[in-house]
Amino acid sequence: MTEPQQTAATRLAQLDWRWKAFEDLTTAEVYAMLAARSAVFVVEQNCVYGDIDGLDSDAWHLFAYGANGSGEKRPPLAGYLRVLLPDAEDTDIRIGRVLTTAEFRGIGLGNAMLERSLTHIRAQWPGTPIRLHAQAHLQGFYGAFGFTPVSEIHEEDGIPHVWMRSA
């Protein structure tokens, strides 16, 4: 069965999930992370912004890799997000840089990533509120996971955003 013929459930089941602290990332994982963030946020969304913000080194990173295709040296990055832990400036856990790469859209990967990350966060840091800075058009998506808006819609880097929180 060729990849386009595979069902969404099959493709999701084949993903290789990696949840890692920054210091445990390989150079290939850092490269894949930065390349995907650039492809999605800078190129696709035509948004020039400072992605390298100094926060990655203190974050946890969730990667979802697809199966290797013929001739590929490394598995393709299907999805990614990062989790910032509470610190002296912010007592909430923050989820950010949530993305799915073009090849893996439409299979429910966004749902699977959020479910996986929220399960992990709530097990590791029970009772800690979780916040994210969502693109405004995704309020319904995040709302399905218990997030509610805690700010007005505002523009960031030319894209409407809203802060959302889940207790």
Sine and cosine of phi, psi and omega as CSV:
sin_phi,cos_phi,sin_psi,cos_psi,sin_omega,cos_omega
0.00,0.00,0.78,-0.63,0.02,-1.00
-0.98,0.19,0.34,-0.94,-0.07,-1.00
-0.83,0.56,-0.70,0.71,0.01,-1.00
-0.89,0.46,-0.40,0.92,-0.02,-1.00
-0.99,0.11,-0.26,0.97,-0.02,-1.00
-0.94,0.34,0.54,-0.84,0.04,-1.00
-0.97,0.24,0.32,-0.95,0.04,-1.00
-0.85,0.53,-0.68,0.73,-0.01,-1.00
-0.88,0.47,-0.63,0.77,0.02,-1.00
-0.90,0.43,-0.72,0.70,0.00,-1.00
-0.89,0.46,-0.65,0.76,0.04,-1.00
-0.90,0.44,-0.66,0.75,-0.02,-1.00
-0.91,0.41,-0.42,0.91,-0.03,-1.00
-1.00,0.07,-0.09,1.00,-0.05,-1.00
-0.93,0.36,0.57,-0.82,0.10,-1.00
-0.97,-0.23,0.93,-0.38,-0.05,-1.00
-1.00,-0.06,0.70,-0.71,0.05,-1.00
-0.72,-0.70,0.83,-0.56,0.01,-1.00
-0.89,-0.46,0.93,-0.38,-0.16,-0.99
-0.63,-0.78,0.52,-0.86,0.21,-0.98
-0.97,0.25,0.42,-0.91,-0.07,-1.00
-0.83,0.56,-0.69,0.73,-0.06,-1.00
-0.91,0.42,-0.27,0.96,0.02,-1.00
-1.00,-0.08,-0.06,1.00,-0.01,-1.00
-0.96,0.26,0.60,-0.80,0.12,-0.99
-0.99,0.14,0.25,-0.97,0.05,-1.00
-0.89,0.46,-0.58,0.82,0.03,-1.00
-0.91,0.42,-0.62,0.79,0.03,-1.00
-0.93,0.37,-0.66,0.75,0.05,-1.00
-0.89,0.45,-0.69,0.73,0.01,-1.00
-0.88,0.48,-0.72,0.69,0.00,-1.00
-0.88,0.47,-0.67,0.75,0.01,-1.00
-0.88,0.48,-0.78,0.63,-0.04,-1.00
-0.93,0.37,-0.60,0.80,0.02,-1.00
-0.91,0.42,-0.68,0.74,0.00,-1.00
-0.92,0.38,-0.67,0.74,0.02,-1.00
-0.89,0.45,-0.64,0.77,0.05,-1.00
-0.91,0.41,-0.72,0.70,-0.03,-1.00
-0.88,0.48,-0.68,0.73,-0.08,-1.00
-0.99,0.16,-0.81,0.59,-0.15,-0.99
-0.99,0.14,-0.61,0.80,-0.05,-1.00
-1.00,0.03,-0.79,0.61,-0.09,-1.00
-0.98,0.21,-0.87,0.50,-0.06,-1.00
-0.88,0.47,-0.68,0.73,-0.07,-1.00
-1.00,-0.05,0.06,1.00,0.05,-1.00
0.75,0.66,0.78,0.62,-0.10,-0.99
-0.80,-0.61,0.95,-0.30,0.03,-1.00
-1.00,0.04,0.90,-0.45,-0.01,-1.00
-0.48,-0.88,0.23,-0.97,-0.01,-1.00
-0.99,0.11,1.00,0.06,-0.02,-1.00
-0.92,0.39,-0.62,0.78,0.01,-1.00
-0.98,0.18,1.00,-0.05,-0.17,-0.99
-0.95,-0.32,0.11,0.99,0.01,-1.00
0.99,0.14,0.01,1.00,-0.05,-1.00
-1.00,-0.10,-0.30,0.96,-0.06,-1.00
-0.87,0.48,-0.59,0.81,-0.09,-1.00
-0.92,0.39,-0.37,0.93,0.04,-1.00
-0.97,-0.23,0.08,1.00,-0.08,-1.00
-0.99,-0.16,0.30,-0.95,0.23,-0.97
-0.99,-0.15,0.54,-0.84,-0.11,-0.99
-0.79,-0.61,0.76,-0.65,0.07,-1.00
-0.95,-0.32,0.85,-0.53,0.02,-1.00
-0.91,-0.42,0.62,-0.79,0.16,-0.99
-0.83,-0.56,0.90,-0.44,0.00,-1.00
-0.97,-0.26,0.65,-0.76,0.09,-1.00
-0.99,0.15,0.12,-0.99,0.04,-1.00
-0.95,0.31,0.56,-0.83,0.07,-1.00
-0.89,0.46,0.73,-0.69,0.12,-0.99
-1.00,0.02,0.03,-1.00,-0.01,-1.00
-0.92,0.38,0.76,-0.65,0.06,-1.00
0.99,0.13,-0.06,1.00,0.01,-1.00
-0.99,0.14,0.70,-0.72,0.04,-1.00
-0.97,0.23,-0.62,0.78,-0.03,-1.00
-0.80,-0.59,0.46,-0.89,0.06,-1.00
-0.92,0.39,0.56,-0.83,0.00,-1.00
-0.96,0.27,0.61,-0.79,0.08,-1.00
-0.97,0.26,0.84,-0.54,-0.03,-1.00
-1.00,-0.07,-0.66,0.75,-0.04,-1.00
-0.43,-0.90,0.34,-0.94,-0.08,-1.00
-0.38,-0.93,0.50,-0.87,0.26,-0.97
-0.39,-0.92,0.32,-0.95,0.07,-1.00
-0.83,-0.55,0.42,-0.91,-0.02,-1.00
-0.80,-0.60,0.85,-0.53,0.05,-1.00
-0.99,-0.16,0.76,-0.65,-0.03,-1.00
-1.00,0.08,0.32,-0.95,0.04,-1.00
-0.84,0.54,0.53,-0.85,0.05,-1.00
-0.59,-0.81,-0.14,-0.99,-0.05,-1.00
-0.89,0.46,-0.46,0.89,-0.04,-1.00
-1.00,-0.04,-0.38,0.92,-0.09,-1.00
-0.55,-0.84,0.86,-0.52,-0.07,-1.00
-1.00,0.03,-0.08,1.00,0.04,-1.00
-1.00,-0.02,0.46,-0.89,0.26,-0.97
-0.98,0.20,0.65,-0.76,-0.03,-1.00
-0.84,-0.54,0.78,-0.62,0.08,-1.00
-0.99,-0.15,0.71,-0.70,-0.01,-1.00
-0.46,-0.89,0.08,-1.00,0.03,-1.00
0.81,0.58,0.59,0.81,-0.02,-1.00
-0.95,0.31,0.81,-0.59,0.00,-1.00
-0.47,-0.88,0.45,-0.89,0.25,-0.97
-0.83,-0.56,0.65,-0.76,-0.01,-1.00
-0.98,0.18,0.41,-0.91,-0.15,-0.99
-0.79,0.61,-0.66,0.75,-0.06,-1.00
-0.90,0.43,-0.34,0.94,-0.12,-0.99
-0.90,-0.44,0.26,0.97,0.03,-1.00
-0.99,0.17,0.48,-0.88,0.06,-1.00
1.00,0.07,0.18,0.98,0.01,-1.00
-0.92,-0.39,0.07,1.00,-0.03,-1.00
1.00,0.04,0.28,0.96,-0.04,-1.00
-0.90,0.43,-0.63,0.78,0.03,-1.00
-0.85,0.53,-0.70,0.71,0.06,-1.00
-0.87,0.48,-0.72,0.70,-0.03,-1.00
-0.89,0.45,-0.64,0.76,0.02,-1.00
-0.91,0.42,-0.71,0.71,0.00,-1.00
-0.90,0.43,-0.70,0.71,0.03,-1.00
-0.85,0.52,-0.74,0.67,-0.03,-1.00
-0.89,0.45,-0.72,0.70,-0.04,-1.00
-0.93,0.38,-0.67,0.74,-0.01,-1.00
-0.92,0.40,-0.62,0.78,0.07,-1.00
-0.87,0.50,-0.71,0.70,0.00,-1.00
-0.91,0.41,-0.73,0.68,-0.02,-1.00
-0.87,0.50,-0.73,0.69,-0.05,-1.00
-0.93,0.36,-0.47,0.88,0.07,-1.00
-0.97,0.25,-0.63,0.77,-0.05,-1.00
-0.99,0.16,-0.60,0.80,-0.09,-1.00
-0.74,-0.67,0.90,0.44,-0.09,-1.00
-0.87,0.50,0.64,-0.77,0.08,-1.00
0.99,0.17,-0.06,1.00,0.00,-1.00
-1.00,0.07,0.82,-0.58,0.02,-1.00
-0.88,0.48,0.49,-0.87,-0.03,-1.00
-0.85,-0.52,0.72,-0.69,-0.03,-1.00
-0.77,-0.63,0.45,-0.89,0.10,-0.99
-0.53,-0.85,0.39,-0.92,-0.01,-1.00
-0.95,-0.30,1.00,-0.07,-0.15,-0.99
-1.00,-0.03,0.55,-0.83,0.24,-0.97
-0.89,0.45,0.71,-0.70,-0.17,-0.99
-0.82,0.57,-0.57,0.82,-0.03,-1.00
-0.94,0.33,-0.13,0.99,0.00,-1.00
-0.98,-0.21,0.22,0.98,0.00,-1.00
-0.84,0.54,-0.65,0.76,0.02,-1.00
-0.90,0.44,-0.66,0.75,0.03,-1.00
-0.86,0.50,-0.80,0.60,-0.03,-1.00
-0.94,0.34,-0.52,0.86,0.05,-1.00
-0.87,0.50,-0.54,0.84,0.03,-1.00
-0.91,0.42,-0.29,0.96,0.03,-1.00
-0.97,-0.23,0.21,0.98,0.07,-1.00
1.00,-0.06,0.14,0.99,0.02,-1.00
-1.00,0.05,0.67,-0.74,0.07,-1.00
-0.82,-0.57,0.52,-0.85,0.00,-1.00
-0.89,0.46,0.66,-0.75,0.07,-1.00
-0.81,-0.59,0.22,0.98,0.07,-1.00
-0.54,-0.84,0.19,-0.98,0.16,-0.99
-0.97,0.23,0.35,-0.94,0.12,-0.99
-0.94,0.35,0.73,-0.69,-0.03,-1.00
-0.62,-0.79,0.32,-0.95,-0.03,-1.00
-1.00,-0.07,0.73,-0.69,0.13,-0.99
-0.72,-0.69,0.84,-0.55,-0.02,-1.00
0.82,0.58,0.58,0.81,0.06,-1.00
0.99,0.15,0.12,0.99,-0.03,-1.00
-0.81,-0.58,0.76,-0.65,0.06,-1.00
-0.89,0.45,0.76,-0.65,0.00,-1.00
-0.77,-0.64,0.26,-0.96,0.11,-0.99
-0.52,-0.85,0.64,-0.77,0.13,-0.99
-0.98,0.17,0.70,-0.71,0.02,-1.00
-0.76,-0.65,0.49,-0.87,-0.08,-1.00
-0.65,-0.76,0.53,-0.85,0.09,-1.00
-0.75,-0.66,0.78,-0.62,-0.03,-1.00
-0.99,0.15,0.00,0.00,0.00,0.00
